[in-house]
């Protein structure tokens, strides 16, 4: 959205989007510029005409839903602002990471995530759903095991307003087998048992540059990473996933790289 939301449709067309994820402010800063009503109106009209659906907004990286005290307040306020911007833009889904424990025990961190998400939901527009993304478990990240995601969801007061994003690279890096159909089946059975497919709204379709169970978060180009082409083929053709919206967050230097990844992933669809 650099240069304004009026530019989004043409960028989406350039990489042949059918669904889309974007930031709606600087992803690496706290400051949020005021929305331009004309820019917002153009974006909403563009998206209606584009046929791109659904649309997702990814929250910035600095808010930490597992935080306490002052950092928690700042994180909650930042996410409320993101949800308000989603409503203004006509977007119904806001993707958030569970956050980092920062010295807390895992159990306390999970309780804190739910508490802070409750605070966000209490002030956020009701038509915006928060989507909790599984993490790789890097450093003190929480939410890298499905039981941790389930523990957060079980504690929020408005569970119908919280869904889930499944990131394939993060899951693989956290120790969930995705390189073959048998491993994928086992992973999805565990996901359904603990979290439930009814909560799944989006796939982050990424290969991994790092090894299975490494807990090191590094996305990579489709079919060129440790999950590999056969693993990615199994994912996009799995009957439980094949109709799910999917967004790639592969390394980006040029549009040509995005088109190459799109061509690869679409070639794997049976």
Helices and strands as residue ranges (DSSP letters): G 5-7, H 8-14, E 20-22, H 37-50, E 55-58, H 69-89, E 93-97, H 106-123, E 129-133, H 146-155, G 159-161, E 162-167, H 168-173, H 181-194, G 197-199, E 200-204, E 207-208, E 219-220, H 228-237, E 246-247, H 255-268
